Amino acid sequence: MAKIQITDLRLRTIIGANEWERDVKQDLIINITITFDASKACDSDDLKDTLDYKNITKKVIEKVEGSSYFLIEKLASQLLKIVLDNPLAQTATVRVDKPFALRFADSVSIELTSSNTHE
């Protein structure tokens, strides 16, 4: 079992329920952990045998930058679906941090984990 981690992907989007949040793009920090069977890639040293994290990241960027959700929970669930849409992904965890959402905190975050149902 292998684990790929996409760490501190910094993106901007419309997110939040307050009126001012609907007009101003805010910073988000995305962290994604994906587990998959890397044995074939370890043997072959061929890109076609491994999880394409570049393609996943591209889809995540497009989703975040094009979205305007009220809740970070909703955004995290949509990103988790993108990751698990890859048939090699066995489990994934997506964490979405919203910096400075609370006055005395560096960030507020949500973390969702799920397993792939592809057979």
Secondary structure, DSSP 8 states (H G I E B T S, - for coil): -EEEEEEEEEEEE---SSGGGGTS-EEEEEEEEEEE--HHHHHH--GGGS--HHHHHHHHHHHHHH---S-HHHHHHHHHHHHHTSTT--EEEEEEEEETSSTT-SEEEEEEEEE----
